[in-house]
């Protein structure tokens, strides 16, 4: 889903380079898809409490910010370059999770993120398609998506109907998308105004695309974007945000390869080496995290056994 979306998205931006407006309209497509499912009762519609609306509004802002920054990065540079930078997402997720929610892991787990960060940094040095705008917007996207994942995980873990009813992972993302669409409207109006319509008209006049092709492309890319993130929310309901970020990094390898094949963007040997180091770091992170999680489970089981009545702290 993600590979197809990124290819379709870049092709669309090549025709209509209005990233903020395109991103906003893709939110709109996703929001309409979610509303259709609720109206037809194919899914039970969520009902948010006041606390739920506040939480979804916050996640919606992070989702909107991350996606719009990603769109700006993709518009400013090559797909491969953007996703090399976005491979740093596990680092941002680990920091956000620890600083904001106090969910720290074993120090050795964080050490495995060093080759991820170092590999990406090395890959970006002397990259032929390097762009400071593409770099900083991708970095900003990393931070926004890290905040989205951690706050979403907190919302998904909330119990007792505190945030609302029928707030499953997929329904949460549906609400987040609708909020993101509403929040993105003033952003694209201020940032791009009516330039989207002018670019649309130029594309049609030049004969590169028809209005039907452009509408179809917008709908298809919007649906792929929505479905890809819906699957991500299903995964987020079962894993740690940092683990999800690592999975996203692995996914970016396939995106980079696909983008190079489709758009013929050259990648230097240095970029390839840096990418391999970064992906190796991702694998190391996964194995190290799994090891310490198992050790923590063993320790917890031993402490629980000792706390029983016949244990060391029980009755004699």
N, C-alpha and C positions, 0 to 999 in steps of 0.2 A: 504493500500500500504506500509506504513512505517513498520508495524509489520512484514509483509511478507519479506520485504527487510532485516530487521535486523536479522531475523531468518536465511534466506538464506545466508546472509553475514557472520554470525558467523560460520555457518556450513562449508562454503567455507574456511574461515581462519583457521579452525581446521584442514583442510586437507592440505592447502597451506598457511602457516603463513608468507606471504609476503605482509603486509598491504599496503605499498606504491605502489607496482606494481599492486596489485589487484584494488586499488582505481583508479589508472591512467587508467587501461584498462576499468573500469566501466565508466569513463568519455568518453573514446573513443566510447563505445557502445552508450551512450547517444548522443554524437555528430553525429554519423552516422545516428541515428534515426531522429534527427532534420534536417540533410542535405537531407535525403530521402524525408521528407515532403516538403521541399523547391524545390527540383529538380522535383518532381512529381506534383508540384504546388497545392498540397493539402492545403498548407498554402502559403501566399504571403511572399516571401523571404525579409528579412530586408536589408536595405542599410544604412550603418553607415557613418556619417560625421567624420571628424577628431576628434571632441570633443566626438562623440559617441564611436569611437574606444578607446579613452583614458579612458572613463568611464567604458566600458565593460572590458577592460584590468585590471582595478583596481578591479572591482567586481569579475572577473575571478580569480584573485590572492587570494582574500578573500575566495571565494568558494573552490578553490583548497586547500588552507591551512586548512580551517575548516574541509573539508572532509578527508584529509589525516591524520590530527590529530585524528579525530574520529576513523578512521580505526586502527591507532596505539593503541588507547585506548581499542577498542574492541578486538584487538589481545592480549593485555597485561592483560586483566581482563574479568570479566563476563559482559554480556550484561546488566544485571540488575544494576550493579555497575556504569557502564558508563552512563546510562541514569538517574540514581539518581543524579549524578554530573551535567549532562547536564540540569537538571531541573532548574539550576541557570541562564539559558539563559535570562529570563526577566530582571534580575538585570543588566546584561551586556548590553542589548539592551537599557535599560533606561539610563544608564550612557553614552553610546556612543551617543545616540540621543541628550542628553542634552549638553554634552561637545563639540561634533564636530559640531552640527548644531543649538545649542541654543534652541532646542525644549523641554522646560521644562514643566512638568505637575504640578498640585497642590501638595504641600508637603505631604498632607495626602495620596495621591496615592502612593508616594514612600515609605511611612511608611508601607504600606501593603506588600511590598516586604521583610520586615524583617522576617516574619514567613516562607517565601519561602526559603530564605537563611539559616535561623536557622534550619529549618526542614531538609534541605539537609545536612547541616553540622552534625547534630545529627545523621542522618541516616548513614553517612559515618564512624562515630566513632565506632571502634571495629567491622567494617564490615568484615565478614569472607573472602570475596574475595577482600579485599583492596589491592591496588597496587599503589605505588607512581607514576609509569609511566602512569598507566591508569588514575589516578587522574589528573595529570598535563596536559596530552595531551587532556583530556576532557575539562579542564578549558581553555586551549588554543583554543580549538575548539569553545567554547562558545564565546570568544572574536572575533574570525574570523567570525563566523556566525552573530554576532551582527553587525559587520562592514559591512558584505555583505548585510544584510537586510536594514540597514539605507541608504547605498549608492545606493542600488537598488531602494528603495522607492524614493529617490531623482531623479534618472534617469527616473522612471516611471511617476513622476509628472512633468517632463520637458515638456514644450509646444512649439508649433510653429516649430516642426521639427528640433529643435536645435541639437539633437543627431542622427537623421536619419529618414528614412521612414519605415513604417510598423513595428515600434518598439513596438509591443504589449508586454504584460507581458510574454506570452509563447515564443515569438520570442526573447525577451531579454534573457530569461533563456537558450534558444538554443545557442545563441552566447556566453553567459557566460560559458556554458559547453565546447564549442570548445576551447575557450581561456584557460580554466582551464586544459583541456587535454594537450594542447601544453606546458603549464607552468609546468605540473607535470612530463613530460618526463625526464628532467635532474635530477629532484629530486629522482625519483626511480632508475635511472641509478647510481647516486652517492651513494644513501642509501642502495640499495640492489643488484645492478649489475645484474649478471646472476643467482643469487640464486633462482629466480622464476622458471627458467627452470630446475634447479637441483631438486627443491622441487616437481615440476610437474612430473618429471621422477620417483622420489622415490614413489610418490603416485600411479602412474600407475604400477610400478614394485611390490609394496606391495599388489596390488590387491584391494586396498580400493576404487579406482575409475578408470574409463576408460577415455581416452582422450576425447571421445565424451561427457561423463558426465561432465568433467571439463569445456569444451567449452560451453556446454549448461548452466551450472551453472553460468558461467561468464556473458553470454548474458542475462539470465533471471534476475540475480541480478542487472546488469547494467540498464536494462529497468525499473525495479521496482524503482531503485534509481532515475532515470531520471523523471519518471512519478510522483513520490511522490513530488519531488521538483518543477515540473511544476505546480502541483495543489497548492503548497505553494506560488508560484509567482502569480497565479491567485488571491489568497487570499490577498497577499501583496499589490496588486494594489488597494484594497478597504479598507484596515485597516492600523492602526498605527503599526510600527515595533514591539513595545513593546507588543501590543495586539496579534500579530502573535506569538511572543515568548511565551506568556502565553498559547496560544492554543497548541503550541508545547509541553509545559510542561504537559498539560492535556493528550496529546497523549502518553507521556512517561509512564504514569501509565499502560496503556494497553500493552506497549512494555515490561515493567518489569514483569508483570503478565505472559505474553506469554512466555518470555524467561525462567522464573522459571519452567513453566510447561514443556517446550520442553527440556531444558538442565539440569533440576533438580538441579539448583544452590540454595543452602539453603540461606534464608534471615532471619536474626535475628529479634527478637521482636522489638529491638531498631530501626532497619532499617525500619520496617513496621510503627512504630510510627512516626519516622522522616518524612517518605514519606507522611503520612496522614496530618501531620502539614504543610508540604510544599504545598500539593495540596489544603489544606484549605486556605492557603495564596493566592494561585492563584485565587481561587473563590472570596476571599475578594478583591483582586486587581481589578478584572473584575467589580464587583459591585460598588466599590468606583470610579473607572475611569468613569464608565457610569454616575454616579450621578453628578460628577463635569463637565462632558461634557454637560449634560443637563442644569446645572446652567449657564455655559458659553453661551449656545445658548439663554437662556432666557435673560441674561444680554445684549448680542449683539442685540437681537430683541428690547429690551427697548431703547437702545442707538440709534438704527436706527430710532425708532419711534420719539424720542425726536429731532432728527436731521432734521426731515421733516419740510417744510415751516410753518406748523401750530403748530409745536412743540415748546418746550421751547426756542430753539435757532433760531427759524424761524422768519418770519415777524410778526409784531404786527398789 
